Amino acid sequence: MKKILSTLLFALLSIYAFPQCEYYVIDNGSEWEMENYNAKGKLSSRNQQKVTQYSGNAHGFTATVHSLMTNEKGKELMKGDLQMKCENGTLFMDMKTFISEDQLKAFGNFETKVESSNLEIPSKLTVGQTLKDASITVTAIGAPMTMKTSITITNRKVDGQETITTPAGTFNCYRITSDMKMQNQMGVNMNFNFTAKEWIAPKVGSVRSESFDKNGKLQGYTILTKRK
């Protein structure tokens, strides 16, 4: 469960974009690093991301970001490429990013069907604003039993403004809250519910994120440590 939460946070904090997307600015070769901590403040992993392909146009951009996650000792946990798009001021993030490598391995060699709606971040944010829901469902085709994983992000709201300080600097941020639900059907049905808070700063992106269980207990957090 903790690894899944870390993966979700990793995915959430990998969102960056072209200047038309006001809160997320990147260019070819841009790099940044995030650190994930458990509820007790102990480092659990690092996320290093770099823009490896970038194409800008009059409406925004498309980009490929190579991501590498390592544990606290520097051992590789997983790596892959994230696809991002900015169009007319709105950032679109493919929800397939939220499915971890371990979850995909659970489907074995079965062909999979993916249904998803993008996670969106508009260029303008205001306190009290409601943002669109996002979801993804992956289903195995031809499996002898139901094999399905789904993740939904709902109740996304801009609930305040706050100044956040991390090793990367001090930032004036908007705070976004959301509810997340994960369902696994692999012979046995398993459901997980938790909430999240994310702080994003203009032209920087996500600088901090926190996850909480259904009782409101902190499960872990992620902070921006480097950006160039």
PyMOL commands that set and color helices and strands:
alter all, ss='L'
color gray80, all
select helices_A, chain A and resi 2-12+95-98+101-105
alter helices_A, ss='H'
color red, helices_A
select strands_A, chain A and resi 31-38+43-57+60-71+76-87+90-93+111-117+119-121+134-141+147-166+169-186+189-201+205-213+218-227
alter strands_A, ss='S'
color yellow, strands_A
deselect
rebuild
show_as cartoon
